[in-house]
Amino acid sequence: MSPARGTTGWGMVLPALAFVAFFSLYPAIDSFLLSLYSEFPGPEPAFIGFGNYAELVQDPVAHQAFIVTLGFVLLSTTLELVLGTGLALVIHERFMGRGVVRAAVLIPWAIPTVVASQMWRFLLNDQYGAVNAILFGDRVDAYVPWLADPWMAFGAIVLADVWKTSSFAGLLILAGLQVIPDETYDAARIDGATAWQRFWHITFPLLKPALLTALLFRTIDAFRVFDLVFVMTQGGPGDATQVIQFYGYKTLFTEGRVGYGTTISVTVFVATAMLSLFYIRTAGSKLLQREPA
């Protein structure tokens, strides 16, 4: 490559690199530096190095929040991939009104998370919620306080997240389905393959890259969940639904501990980055490699 072409290439890339550095790299570095100071930084903030990180390692509330977050990620991501695959398989078929069905499936994903969370909070209200009204009718004494029980509240936020974002996973998986050649299925039918055999030996192997993409996006989003918990449960009852992002928010804005709250945010950022690299370098390399001829 000639020096002129190299200079032209860098000149075209530099604006994008500058944009990423200013809006992504600089805030990340600034947040990390802020996490090295204690409490609210005043005119002379106290530099404590990795003291906040040492406190985070020994913080039992943070441990509980991490466990809740991991449970939420595992449950919601698994259910969303299963339901998203089912949705994608259905709307991939040709039938009358398929365009309307595809648009309707995407409605939950298009609704803002705050609005969807408020809707589910109303539906699950223990006094006037529609869920209790449907299940128990006029028997008000039998109404269930869905969001007041630790396990049911946790299940409620998982249900709300799965309802909203399964269609997004389905959209990603549908894109993978549409690139599979129809001739492959025609050949399998001629050979006498059943519907399950066609799915297991053709659809699933060729769908792995799309499944990986959906898994990566949904895992990162689930790990960073905040607004759903903020609106529906405020982390309660107790700490049953307090995810790590919400704990960082309370520490940072409610308690005013900027250094420690930023430490939690930096830890979440590093965890999601490492998780993404793990997916790409291990699972991704195995799924995306070409089969030997």
Protein Blocks (a to p, Z undefined) as FASTA:
>chain_A
ZZklmmmmmmmmmmmmmmmmmmmmmmmmmmmmmmmpgcjddfbdcdehjmmmmmmmmmmk
lmmmmmmmmmmmmmmmmmmmmmmmmmmmmmmpccehklmmmmmmmmmmmpcfklmmmmmm
mmmpcklgmklmmmnommlmlpccfklpfklmmmmmmmmmmmmmmmmmmmmmmmmmmmpc
fklmmmmmmnopafklmmmmmmmmmmmmmmmmmmmmmmmmmmmgcklmmmmnnopahjll
mcfklmmmmmmmmnopaklmmmmmmmmmmmmmmmmmmmmmmmmmmmmpccdZZ
